[in-house]
Amino acid sequence: MDIRIGNGYDVHALAAGLPMWLGGVQIPSEIGFVAHSDGDVAIHALCDALLGCLALGDIGHLFPDTSPEWKGVDSKLLLKKVVALVHENGYKVGNVDITIALQRPKLAPFIADMRRTLAPILGVQENRVSVKATTTERLGFVGRGEGCEVWASALICQDLS
């Protein structure tokens, strides 16, 4: 069996009056992400992790924020396209692990929905999708409520038998 591991990182600024999408779920909030797409920083980091597994660059290379084609796009569509690349290269997703750093709003009530949303797109069971949320104890740009950062890891595998 051929196994590959990748990691991804993304960050987006926060501003009032914008929608907040994380892990494919809209989070009720008076603040949201400044972005060319829907700003789903969790899915963006996850896409980078999967692309990293295959050494295919990053999300900005495939879906540039200078392209009108991707303006306002639902990031779940981007993830579907990345998963299709994983399959086209002869791999399947083994598991993923996502850590979201955001001071507010609290994300615990939405983590199960994120896992439920991401699992079918990835083609895995929910127990193969880990989503964790943390604050930065009011330190740095995240702690000041200026932005959100996300780290993601992914494992893909290819059966060589």
C-alpha positions in Angstrom: 0.0 0.0 0.0 1.3 3.5 -0.9 0.5 6.1 1.7 1.0 9.8 1.4 0.6 12.6 4.0 0.1 16.3 3.4 -0.6 19.3 5.5 -2.3 22.6 4.8 -2.6 26.0 6.3 -4.8 29.0 5.6 -5.8 32.2 7.1 -8.6 34.8 6.4 -9.3 38.2 7.9 -12.7 38.8 9.6 -15.0 41.7 8.9 -18.5 42.7 10.0 -21.5 41.8 7.8 -19.9 38.9 5.9 -21.0 35.3 6.0 -18.9 32.8 8.0 -18.5 29.4 6.4 -16.4 26.7 8.1 -16.1 23.1 7.1 -18.9 23.6 4.7 -21.3 24.8 7.4 -22.6 28.4 7.7 -21.9 29.6 11.2 -24.4 32.2 12.6 -22.2 35.2 13.3 -22.1 39.0 12.9 -18.6 38.6 11.4 -17.4 36.6 8.5 -14.4 36.0 6.2 -12.9 38.5 3.8 -12.2 36.4 0.7 -12.6 36.0 -3.1 -14.5 32.7 -2.6 -17.0 32.0 0.2 -13.9 32.2 2.5 -14.2 28.7 4.0 -10.7 28.7 5.5 -11.2 25.2 6.9 -11.9 23.7 3.4 -9.1 25.8 1.9 -6.6 24.3 4.4 -8.0 20.9 3.7 -7.6 21.3 0.0 -4.0 22.3 0.5 -3.4 19.2 2.6 -4.8 16.9 0.0 -2.9 18.7 -2.8 0.2 18.4 -0.7 -0.2 14.6 -0.6 0.1 14.6 -4.4 2.7 17.4 -4.7 0.3 19.3 -6.8 0.9 22.8 -5.4 -1.8 24.7 -3.5 -5.3 25.9 -3.8 -4.3 29.3 -5.1 -2.5 27.6 -8.0 -5.6 25.6 -9.1 -8.2 28.2 -8.1 -6.6 31.6 -8.3 -8.2 34.5 -6.5 -7.6 36.6 -9.6 -10.0 34.5 -11.6 -13.7 35.7 -11.9 -14.6 32.0 -12.3 -14.0 31.5 -8.6 -15.5 34.7 -7.3 -17.9 33.8 -4.5 -17.6 30.1 -5.2 -18.8 27.5 -2.6 -15.6 26.0 -1.3 -17.3 22.6 -1.1 -17.1 22.6 -4.9 -13.3 23.3 -4.7 -13.0 20.4 -2.3 -14.9 18.1 -4.7 -12.5 19.0 -7.5 -9.5 18.3 -5.3 -10.9 15.0 -4.2 -11.5 14.1 -7.9 -7.8 14.8 -8.5 -6.9 12.5 -5.6 -9.0 9.7 -7.3 -7.6 10.5 -10.8 -4.2 9.9 -9.4 -5.2 6.5 -8.1 -5.6 7.3 -4.4 -8.4 7.5 -1.9 -8.7 9.6 1.2 -7.8 7.7 4.4 -8.5 10.4 7.0 -8.2 14.1 7.6 -7.6 16.2 10.7 -8.5 19.9 10.9 -7.7 22.4 13.7 -9.5 25.8 13.6 -8.2 28.7 15.7 -10.9 31.3 16.1 -11.6 33.5 19.1 -15.3 33.8 18.5 -17.9 32.6 17.9 -17.5 29.3 19.7 -17.5 26.4 17.2 -18.3 23.3 19.4 -22.0 23.3 18.5 -21.1 23.1 14.8 -18.3 20.5 14.7 -20.6 17.5 14.2 -22.3 19.3 11.2 -18.9 20.0 9.7 -17.8 16.3 10.0 -21.2 15.2 8.5 -20.8 17.7 5.6 -17.2 16.9 4.8 -17.3 13.1 5.0 -19.4 12.4 1.9 -17.4 14.9 -0.2 -14.2 13.1 0.9 -15.7 9.7 0.4 -15.1 8.5 3.9 -17.0 7.8 7.1 -17.4 10.5 9.6 -15.0 8.8 12.0 -12.3 9.5 9.5 -12.9 13.3 9.7 -11.5 15.1 12.7 -12.4 18.7 13.3 -11.2 20.6 16.4 -11.6 24.2 17.4 -9.5 26.3 19.7 -8.9 29.9 20.7 -5.6 31.6 21.1 -6.4 32.8 24.6 -6.8 36.3 23.2 -3.2 36.3 21.8 -2.2 37.5 18.3 -4.5 38.4 15.4 -6.8 35.5 16.1 -7.1 36.5 19.8 -7.8 40.1 18.8 -10.7 38.8 16.6 -9.0 40.0 13.4 -8.9 36.6 11.7 -9.0 32.9 11.7 -6.3 30.3 11.0 -6.7 26.6 10.2 -4.2 23.7 10.0 -5.2 20.5 8.2 -3.5 17.2 7.7 -4.6 14.5 5.3 -3.6 10.9 4.6 -4.3 9.3 1.2 -3.6 5.7 0.2 -3.3 3.6 -2.9 -3.8 -0.1 -2.9 -0.9 -1.6 -4.9 -2.1 -5.2 -4.7 
